Amino acid sequence: MPQSISNDMGSRHAQALVSHRGDGAGLVYQGRKGSAGSAGRSSTTRSGAGFGWRAFALMLAGALASQAQAEPFAYIANAGDNAVSIVDVATRQVSATVAVGSRPFGVAKHPDGSRVYVANQLSNTVSVINTADNSVIQPSIPVGVGPRGVAVNPAGTKAYAANLDGNTVSVIDTATDAVSATVVVGARPLELGISPSGDRVYVGNYGDSSISVIDGDTDQVLHTVRGLSGPVGIAVHPLANVVYVANGGTNQVVVFNAGVSPMEEITRVTVGSNPTSMALTPSGQQLYVANSGSDNVSILDLSDRRAPTLSA
C-alpha cells in the first residue's frame, strides 16, 4: 500500500494521497529489500498557505506503525531540493537521498516494488528510481508540461502523469519507459486515482473544477464530471465502486458512485478548510483528509462506504 506525501519547502505546499495498487503522489511505502515483504497513490499550490504537512506525515507514520515490518520504506519528493528522500519508517531515519529532476512532486511505486516513478514539474519529465540500489534509471522520461501527479496501474503496465500546465495526461508504457499516449483532459490536472481493476483512471482538474474519467484500456476520456469546486485529492475505495474527491472550494469530500457511467454523486461530507489530499487505510475503513486551510486532518469513518461520517 503506497502512502503519499510531498514536501515543498519553497511554496509551503504539501500533498498526500493513497491507493492500494501502486499509484499515488508524493511519498510511497515499500517493503524491505530482500525480505519476504519486499514485493509488494497533486494538489494545488496556494501562496502563503500553511499546509501542516509535518503533522500529517507524522500522523500517517504513527497510524501505519503496525505495517512497518512489511512496508518500511517511504519515498518523499522534496520539491525544493530536486531530490527524493528514502526514509526507513521503522527507524524514522533517512537512509538515502536520490537526485531527480527539477521540482519533483508526484511519486508512485510499481506494484512489484522494483521501481518508483517521480514527476518533475519543471523538468517536464518522470524519473524512474531502481529500488534495488536507489539509482535513477537514465534517461528520464519526457512527458507533458508541468507534471505533478503520477500513478501506476495495478497490473504495473502503465504509469500516468498529470501535466498541470499542459492540460493532458501522459500514459507511460512501463515495459519501455516511453510515452505511449497523450490524453487531453480538463484544465490544470493535479492528482489521479485508479480503480482496483485498472480499467478507470480518475483525474482531478483543478482549473475547471471537473473530473476526467479515462478508460484504462483505450486511453480515451469516457466522460467528464462537473459541478465541483477546486477538486484536488482523489481516493478510490479498494473494495467498492466508490470514488472520494477532496473539494477544496466547499470544504467537503464528495462521494461518487463509480459503478455507473457517467459516475454519479452520492453525498458530501463537510471536513476542514480547503481539503487537498487524502489517504485510505488498506482495509478501506477510514479516510484521512489533509485540510490545508485549517492545518488539521479530518478522519472519516467508512463503515458505510457510500455515506462516510466524520469521526475525528
N, C-alpha and C positions, 0 to 999 in steps of 0.2 A: 504494500500500500504506500504509494508515494504521497507524502505530505508536501506542501509547498509554501515557502515564504520568500519574499525577495526584499533585499535591503538596499535602499538607495539613500546614502547619507547626504548626497548633494541636493536632492529635491525634497527630502523628508518624506519620501514615498515608500510604502511597503505594500506587499500583496501576499495573499495566502489562498491556496486552492488545493483541493484534494480530489483524487479519483482513486479507483480501485484497480484499474487495469493499465497503469503505466503512463498516464498523461497528466500533466499539471504544469504549474508555473512557479518558479522562484526557488523552491527547495524540494528535494526528494530524498526519501529514506531508501536505503538498500541494505541487504544482508551482508554479513562479514564475508570477505573473500576467503574461500577455502573452507567455509563452514557449511553445515547441512542446510542452513537457511539462506545461502547466498543467491540461490535462484529467485529468482523471485522478482493534479493533476496539479489582464494582466490587470489590469486595474487602471484607474485614472489618476493623473497627477494633478494636485491642487497646490498652487503656490502658497507656501507658508503654512500648509495644513500639517498638524502633528498626527501621525498615523499610529502611534503606540505600538510599533512593530516589535519592540523588545519584549513587552509584556505578552504579546500574542505568541511569540516564539517560545518563551519560557513556559507558557501555559500548555502549548502543544507538546513540548518535550516532557513535561510532567505527566500529562494525560496519557501519553503513549509509553511511559516508562516500562510498563509490563511487556511491551513488544521489543524492548531494546536488544534482547538477546538475538532475536531473529532479524531485526532491521536497525542496526546501529549507526549507519552512515547517513548523514544529511548533506545534501549538495545545495549550497546557498549562493545565489547570484548577488555579487556586490557591484551594483551599477556604478558607484563612484570610483571603484578601483579596477574595473575591467578584469575582474577575476572571479573565480568560484572557490569558495571555502568549503573544504570537506571536513565535516565535524563527526567525531565519534560520539554518538548520542549517549552511550553508556558512561563515558568519562567526561562528557561535555567539553572536550578539548578539540581544537583544530588540528587535524592530523596532516593536512596538506592544503596548499593554495595553488590553484591552477590558473594561469593567464589565458584568457579567451579573447573575444572581440571587444569592441567599444560599446560601453553601456549595456551590459548583459542584464536581462530581466527574467524572461521565462526560462524554466528548467523542467525537463521531463525525462524520465527513465524508461529505457527499453524494458519490456516485460521480462526478458531473460536476465536483466541486470548487467549486461555486458557493456552498455553504452549509456551515456547521459547526453541529452540534446539541450543546447543553450542558445536562446535567441538574443542576438546582439543588435540592439536598436540602431545605433549609429553606424555600425559596420554593414548593415543590411545583409547579415549572414547568420547562419546557425553553426555553432561549433559543436563538435562531437567529441566527448571525452571517453577514452577507453578506461573502464573502471578497474581493469586488471592492474594497470600501472599508473593510472591518473595522467596519462599523456593525452594530448589533443591530436586527434587524427587530422592530418592535413591532406588537401586544403579544406578550409571551411566551406560550407555550402552557401552559395549566393541565393538569396530569396528576394522578396519584395522590399518595399521601402518602409523602414521603421518597424521591424518585427518585435513584438512584445510577448504575446502569449505563445506557448508551444505545447503540443500534446502528441502522444503516441497511441495508436490504436491497440486494442487488446491482443491482436494477433502479432503485433510488432512489425507489420509490413509497411506501415505508413506513419510518417510524422507530419504534423500540421503546424504551420507558423502563421499567426495572425499579424498581418502587416498594417500597423496602426496608421501610417501615413500614406499607404498605397490603396487602402480600402479593398484588400484582397487577402486570401489565404493561400499560402504556398503549400502544395502537397509534395512531400519528400518520399521517394522510394527508398526504404531503409536498406535494401539489398545493394543499391548502387550509391546511396547518399547523394542523389541528384533529384532536382525538382521534376516531377512527372506531370504536374498540372498546376494551373493557377486559377483560382476561383474568385470571381468578383462577388463581394458581399456588401454589407452596408457601410456607413461612414464610421471610420475610426474604430475598427475591431480591436478588442483588447484580450479578453480571455476566451478559452474554449473548453468545452466538455464533450466527452464521447460516451455513447451508450455502451452498456456491458457487452453487447454483441458486436459493436463496432460499425453498425450499419447507419448510424446517425452521428453527425458532428454538429454541435451547437456552438454558435459564435455570437458573443455579445458585442453589438455595435454601439459603442457609447455615443458616437456623433449623431446618429439619427434615432436613438432610443428603440432599437429593434434587435431581434434575434434571427440570424440566418440559420436555417437548418439544411445541412449538406448531406447528400446521400454518400455514405462511406464507400460504396462500391463504384458509383459512376462519377464521383467528384463533381456533381451538379447540385445547385441550390434547389431544393424541393419546394420550400416556401419560406416566407418571412413573417415573423410575428411582430406586430406593432402594438402601440398603446402603453409602452413602458416609459420610464423617465430616468435616463442615465444608467442603464444596466451595465454592471461590471462583472462581478463574480458569477460563475455558473458551477453548480454541483449536480451530478446525475446520480440518482439512487441506484445502488448496485443490484437491488432485488425487485425493483418495481419500475414501471414506466412513468417515472416522476422526475421532473427537472426543476431545480430550485435556482432562482435568479436574484442576485442582490440588486435591488432597485434603488440606487443612491438618491435619486431625486425625491422619493417619497418616504425614505427611511423604512423600507419594507423588504421582506423576502417574498417574491411572487412564486407561487406553486403552479406548475403546469402539468396537465395530463399529456404525456408524450406517447400514449398508446393510440392516439388518433392523429390524422394528418389533414389540415394543419393542427398542431398541438393547441390545446385549449387551456385557458386559465381556470384554475380551480378556486384558489383563495389567496389572500395576502395576510402576512403576519408582520406587525409593527415591531421593529427592533431598535437599535440605537441610531445615532445620527450618521448619515451618509455611509451606509454599509458598502464595503468594497469587495471583499473576497471571503471565501467560505471554505470550510473543511468538514467532510463527513467522517464519522468513525467507520472502521471496517465493517461493523455489523449493520451500519445504516440506522442505528438507533438514535443518534444525536447529530446535530448540525451546528457547527461553530461559525459565528459570523463576526468578522472584524469590522468594527464601526469606526471609520477614520475620523469622523467629526466629533465623536464623544470619547475617543480614546479608550474604548472598552470592547468587550466581546459578549455578544448575546449567544446563549445556548438554547437551541430549540430541541424539544423532545419530539421524536418521530415515531412514537408508538403507533400513531395513525399517520402513515407516510403522506397522505393527501391532506391532512389537517394538522400541521405542526402546532405545538403550543410553546410559548416562552417559558422556560423552566428556571433560567438564571441570567 
